[in-house]
Structures are given as C-alpha cells and as structure tokens.
Amino acid sequence: MNVLIQEFSEYLRIEKRNSPHTVAGYCRDLRRFARIFSDTDVSGLTTADIRGFLLILRDDGMSPSSIARSLSSIKSFFRYLCQDKQLKENPAEILETPRKWRKLPHVLSLEDVDKLLSCPDFNTAIGLRDQAMLEVLYATGMRVSELISVKGHNLDLVAGCLRTMGKGSKERIVPIGMVARRSVEDYLLNSRPVLAKGQKVEELFLTRRSQAMTRQGFWKILKGYVKRSNIKANVSPHTLRHAFATHLLDRGADLRSVQQMLGHADISTTQIYTHVLEKRMLEVHDQFHPRH
C-alpha cells in the first residue's frame, strides 16, 4: 500500500497542485491506515474494515476532528485509485462523517468585529495599514496566507474586487465592499509610500522595514488589537474568515456563493455553517407560517 500512497502523493502534488503541507497531512493519515492493514491487499479492503479503523482511532483517544480528517484522506485515496482504474469500487464512499464531529469554530459577534476594526490609530501609517488589512480580511473571508500574498496589480478598486490565489494554486475573484475599499485607498495614498521608503515591493501590505507582511507579523498585530479591544474570545486570523461566512449567511447569502468566496473546492467544507441557515429557516417559519 505504501507504493500506492507514494503515487497518490505525486498525484496530489503535480496534478491537484496541493501544497506540501496538505500532501504531508494526507500521507501521514494514510500511512497510519496502511500500518493497520499491512498484511491486506488494498483491493481486499471493505467498508467494514475502514469503519473499524476509525473506531480504533477513537479508542486511541484521537480527537473527532482528526478522525474526520483521516476519513477524508482515506476517501480521497480510494477515489484516486478508482479514477486510476486500480480499483473498481470505492469502499470508503458511503462512509459519512457524523454530524456531531463537525464543530463550528467560535464566531465573533458584529459588536466585537466593530470594536476590532475600529481599534487601529488612523492617524499613523501603521494604523492605516492595520485597518486596511483587518477590513480586507473581514470583507473577503480570505485566508491570512492569501492576504499577505496580495499584490498591487491584484486590486481593482473601481470594480471593488481583488484576485487571490487560494489552496492548490486556484485563482478566484472576491468582492471587497465599499468600507474595505476606502481603507485600502487610504492606505495606498497615505501609508504605503511611507512604509515602502522608495523600495519596490510587489506585495500590497508592508512591514516597517519595507518588506512584505508575514503570517507571524500579522498574527502578532491581530493579537495586540484583540487585547486592546478587550475581546474575551480566542481570536485568530481564521476567526475573521468564519465571522465573514457566518455574518453573510445570517443576512441571507446562499451557501454556494459563500463557498465560492471562501474558495472551498467542495461545498461539504462550507456546510459547517449550515446551522446558520437552519436557524434562519426556523425564524422565517415562526414569522410567516399561518399555523405557528
């Protein structure tokens, strides 16, 4: 099975253009799976075998999210073997991740988001930069890796959108909205030239040293503003991504549109937010149904 796992990793890397981090995660999950079934030919594995493996992981104390990720890796592996004509049937296809394994991350309230976004000092070059980064992150739902990779030519401030490269080098266009657009314009006019100090840097957001912003640098900045805003929740850059999706759905956006804006390849990834839709349906039913 290890030879097949190696072939699968090459497929992920070359054809699917997954990141090295993603490929390593898949391979780690699959090698654990292969160790359990080292004496079994892959063609002889059944749905019951895979279900038994998941139970072993649970009994070993693995977290539900890690078990769900292992199942996702196994499904992708068997799907690949079927596409490559090495297997006729996928024994993992009918296995579903139990709903109780799907956990929604903490979501910031609108009030907390407002407090956070109004925290930077708009009278300084650093404050204008920080405000623009926070506004863009919340307006687009981008990953922090995408935010720090945005280049000047990716922006279209007239149309109010930007082009970004997501996981697997998949490009998408996301709207940024009027408030974020004004913040970026202010940054470009009054902050970036000060930070650039005459240096030519492609990336949009710069550090004090005229270099491209880093993940660690942005994480440090965000932590400072969370503390200053007196927000009690545990906030990471990904928290703003979740707030973006939840607040959109809460106001009537459809799941498919949110999927596209988040850059999720599969809508099942976005379905972690379906509780928002369910809550709104109940409210609509209570408000409009004649037999309420």
C-alpha positions as CSV (number, residue, x, y, z in Angstrom):
1,M,0.0,0.0,0.0
2,N,2.9,2.4,0.7
3,V,3.8,2.4,-3.1
4,L,0.2,3.4,-3.9
5,I,0.4,6.1,-1.2
6,Q,3.5,7.5,-2.8
7,E,1.8,7.5,-6.2
8,F,-1.2,9.3,-4.7
9,S,1.1,11.9,-3.1
10,E,2.7,12.7,-6.5
11,Y,-0.8,13.0,-8.0
12,L,-1.8,15.5,-5.2
13,R,1.4,17.5,-5.7
14,I,1.6,17.5,-9.5
15,E,-2.0,17.2,-10.8
16,K,-4.0,18.7,-8.0
17,R,-1.3,21.2,-7.1
18,N,-1.9,20.8,-3.4
19,S,0.6,22.5,-1.0
20,P,3.4,20.4,0.5
21,H,1.7,20.9,3.9
22,T,-1.6,19.4,2.6
23,V,0.2,16.5,0.9
24,A,2.1,15.7,4.0
25,G,-1.1,15.6,6.0
26,Y,-2.8,13.2,3.6
27,C,0.3,10.9,3.6
28,R,0.5,10.9,7.4
29,D,-3.1,9.8,7.7
30,L,-2.7,7.1,5.0
31,R,0.5,5.7,6.4
32,R,-1.3,5.2,9.8
33,F,-4.1,3.5,7.9
34,A,-1.5,1.3,6.0
35,R,0.2,0.2,9.2
36,I,-3.1,-1.3,10.5
37,F,-3.7,-3.2,7.2
38,S,-0.1,-4.0,6.3
39,D,-1.0,-7.7,5.6
40,T,-4.1,-6.9,3.5
41,D,-4.1,-6.1,-0.2
42,V,-5.8,-2.8,-0.9
43,S,-8.3,-4.5,-3.2
44,G,-9.5,-6.7,-0.4
45,L,-10.3,-3.8,2.0
46,T,-14.0,-3.3,2.8
47,T,-16.2,-0.6,4.2
48,A,-16.3,-2.5,7.5
49,D,-12.5,-2.5,7.6
50,I,-12.4,1.3,7.2
51,R,-15.1,1.8,9.8
52,G,-13.2,-0.5,12.2
53,F,-10.1,1.6,11.6
54,L,-12.0,4.8,12.6
55,L,-13.1,3.1,15.7
56,I,-9.5,2.2,16.6
57,L,-8.6,5.9,16.2
58,R,-11.4,6.9,18.5
59,D,-10.4,4.3,21.1
60,D,-6.8,5.6,20.9
61,G,-8.1,9.0,22.0
62,M,-7.8,10.8,18.7
63,S,-10.0,14.0,18.5
64,P,-13.2,13.9,16.4
65,S,-11.8,16.5,14.0
66,S,-8.6,14.4,13.4
67,I,-10.7,11.3,12.8
68,A,-12.8,13.2,10.3
69,R,-9.7,14.4,8.6
70,S,-8.4,10.8,8.4
71,L,-11.6,9.7,6.8
72,S,-11.4,12.5,4.3
73,S,-7.8,11.4,3.4
74,I,-8.9,7.7,3.0
75,K,-11.8,8.7,0.8
76,S,-9.6,10.8,-1.4
77,F,-7.1,8.0,-1.7
78,F,-9.7,5.4,-2.7
79,R,-11.3,7.9,-5.1
80,Y,-7.9,8.3,-6.8
81,L,-7.4,4.5,-7.1
82,C,-10.8,4.2,-8.8
83,Q,-10.1,7.0,-11.2
84,D,-6.7,5.4,-12.0
85,K,-8.6,2.1,-12.7
86,Q,-6.7,0.3,-9.9
87,L,-9.9,-0.4,-8.1
88,K,-13.5,-1.0,-9.4
89,E,-15.3,0.2,-6.3
90,N,-14.6,2.7,-3.5
91,P,-15.3,1.0,-0.1
92,A,-15.0,4.4,1.7
93,E,-17.5,6.3,-0.5
94,I,-20.6,5.6,1.6
95,L,-19.0,6.4,4.9
96,E,-20.1,9.7,6.3
97,T,-18.6,12.0,8.9
98,P,-21.1,12.0,11.8
99,R,-22.7,15.5,12.3
100,K,-21.5,15.6,15.9
101,W,-17.9,15.5,14.6
102,R,-18.5,18.8,12.8
103,K,-17.8,21.7,15.1
104,L,-18.2,25.3,14.2
105,P,-15.3,27.5,15.4
106,H,-16.1,30.4,17.7
107,V,-17.7,33.3,15.7
108,L,-17.2,36.9,16.6
109,S,-20.3,39.0,17.1
110,L,-20.9,42.1,15.0
111,E,-20.1,44.2,18.0
112,D,-16.8,42.5,18.6
113,V,-15.9,42.9,14.9
114,D,-16.7,46.6,15.0
115,K,-14.6,47.0,18.1
116,L,-11.7,45.2,16.5
117,L,-11.9,47.1,13.2
118,S,-12.1,50.5,14.9
119,C,-9.0,49.8,17.1
120,P,-6.1,50.9,14.8
121,D,-5.0,54.5,15.0
122,F,-6.0,56.1,11.7
123,N,-3.6,59.0,12.2
124,T,-0.5,56.8,11.7
125,A,0.9,55.0,8.7
126,I,1.0,51.7,10.7
127,G,-2.6,52.2,11.9
128,L,-3.8,52.8,8.4
129,R,-2.1,49.7,7.2
130,D,-3.5,47.6,10.0
131,Q,-7.0,48.9,9.4
132,A,-6.8,48.1,5.7
133,M,-5.6,44.5,6.4
134,L,-8.3,43.9,9.0
135,E,-11.0,45.4,6.8
136,V,-9.9,43.4,3.8
137,L,-9.7,40.1,5.8
138,Y,-13.3,40.6,7.1
139,A,-14.7,41.9,3.8
140,T,-13.4,39.0,1.8
141,G,-13.1,36.0,4.1
142,M,-9.5,35.4,2.8
143,R,-7.0,33.1,4.5
144,V,-4.2,35.1,6.1
145,S,-1.8,33.4,3.6
146,E,-3.8,34.9,0.8
147,L,-4.0,38.3,2.4
148,I,-0.2,38.7,2.8
149,S,0.3,37.5,-0.8
150,V,-2.0,40.1,-2.4
151,K,-0.1,42.3,-4.9
152,G,-1.0,45.7,-6.1
153,H,-2.0,44.5,-9.5
154,N,-4.4,42.1,-8.0
155,L,-6.6,45.0,-6.9
156,D,-9.4,46.6,-8.9
157,L,-10.7,49.4,-6.7
158,V,-13.0,50.7,-9.5
159,A,-14.8,47.3,-9.7
160,G,-14.4,46.8,-5.9
161,C,-12.8,43.3,-6.1
162,L,-9.4,41.6,-5.9
163,R,-7.9,38.5,-7.4
164,T,-6.4,36.0,-5.0
165,M,-4.6,32.6,-5.2
166,G,-6.1,30.0,-2.9
167,K,-5.2,26.4,-2.0
168,G,-4.0,24.3,-4.8
169,S,-3.0,27.5,-6.7
170,K,-6.7,28.1,-7.6
171,E,-7.4,31.6,-8.5
172,R,-10.6,33.4,-7.5
173,I,-12.0,36.9,-7.6
174,V,-13.7,38.2,-4.4
175,P,-15.6,41.5,-3.8
176,I,-14.2,43.8,-1.1
177,G,-17.0,46.2,-0.4
178,M,-17.0,50.0,0.0
179,V,-15.7,50.2,3.5
180,A,-12.7,48.0,2.9
181,R,-12.1,49.7,-0.5
182,R,-11.9,53.1,1.2
183,S,-9.5,51.7,3.8
184,V,-7.2,50.3,1.1
185,E,-7.3,53.6,-0.9
186,D,-6.4,55.5,2.3
187,Y,-3.5,53.0,2.9
188,L,-2.2,53.3,-0.7
189,L,-2.3,57.1,-0.5
190,N,-1.2,57.9,3.0
191,S,0.6,54.8,4.4
192,R,2.2,52.5,1.9
193,P,4.5,55.2,0.4
194,V,5.8,55.9,3.9
195,L,6.4,52.2,4.7
196,A,7.9,51.5,1.3
197,K,10.6,54.2,1.7
198,G,11.2,54.2,-2.0
199,Q,11.7,50.4,-2.2
200,K,9.8,48.4,-4.9
201,V,7.9,45.6,-3.3
202,E,5.1,43.7,-5.2
203,E,3.1,42.7,-2.1
204,L,0.4,45.1,-1.1
205,F,0.9,45.1,2.7
206,L,4.4,46.1,4.0
207,T,6.2,46.0,7.4
208,R,8.1,48.9,9.0
209,R,11.2,47.5,7.2
210,S,9.6,47.9,3.8
211,Q,9.2,44.2,3.4
212,A,6.2,42.0,2.6
213,M,4.0,41.3,5.7
214,T,4.4,37.8,7.1
215,R,1.9,35.4,8.7
216,Q,3.7,35.7,12.0
217,G,3.8,39.5,11.7
218,F,0.0,39.8,11.1
219,W,-0.8,37.3,13.9
220,K,1.2,39.5,16.3
221,I,-0.6,42.6,15.1
222,L,-4.0,40.9,15.5
223,K,-3.3,39.7,19.0
224,G,-2.4,43.2,20.0
225,Y,-5.7,44.7,18.8
226,V,-7.7,41.8,20.3
227,K,-6.2,42.6,23.7
228,R,-6.7,46.3,23.3
229,S,-10.4,45.8,22.2
230,N,-10.9,43.7,25.4
231,I,-12.4,40.9,23.4
232,K,-12.6,37.8,25.6
233,A,-12.9,35.3,22.8
234,N,-9.9,33.4,21.4
235,V,-9.3,35.2,18.1
236,S,-7.0,34.1,15.3
237,P,-6.8,35.3,11.6
238,H,-9.2,32.4,10.8
239,T,-11.8,33.7,13.2
240,L,-12.4,36.7,10.9
241,R,-12.9,34.3,8.0
242,H,-15.5,32.4,10.0
243,A,-17.2,35.7,11.0
244,F,-17.3,36.7,7.3
245,A,-19.1,33.5,6.3
246,T,-21.5,33.4,9.3
247,H,-22.5,37.1,9.0
248,L,-23.1,36.7,5.3
249,L,-25.3,33.6,5.7
250,D,-27.1,35.3,8.7
251,R,-28.2,38.1,6.3
252,G,-29.5,35.8,3.6
253,A,-26.5,34.8,1.4
254,D,-26.8,31.4,-0.2
255,L,-24.3,28.6,0.7
256,R,-23.0,28.2,-2.8
257,S,-22.0,31.9,-3.1
258,V,-20.2,31.8,0.2
259,Q,-18.4,28.6,-0.9
260,Q,-17.1,30.4,-3.9
261,M,-16.0,33.4,-2.0
262,L,-14.2,31.3,0.6
263,G,-12.5,29.3,-2.1
264,H,-13.7,25.9,-0.9
265,A,-13.3,23.3,-3.6
266,D,-16.2,21.2,-2.1
267,I,-19.4,22.6,-0.7
268,S,-19.2,19.9,2.1
269,T,-16.5,22.0,3.6
270,T,-18.8,25.1,3.7
271,Q,-21.6,23.0,5.2
272,I,-20.1,23.6,8.6
273,Y,-22.1,26.8,8.5
274,T,-25.5,25.2,7.8
275,H,-26.6,25.8,11.4
276,V,-26.9,29.5,10.4
277,L,-29.3,28.6,7.6
278,E,-31.3,26.2,9.8
279,K,-31.7,29.0,12.5
280,R,-32.9,31.5,9.9
281,M,-35.4,29.0,8.4
282,L,-36.9,28.4,11.9
283,E,-37.2,32.2,12.3
284,V,-38.9,32.6,8.9
285,H,-41.2,29.7,9.7
286,D,-42.2,31.2,13.1
287,Q,-42.8,34.6,11.5
288,F,-44.8,33.7,8.4
289,H,-46.4,30.3,8.8
290,P,-50.2,30.6,9.4
291,R,-50.2,27.7,11.9
292,H,-47.4,28.9,14.1
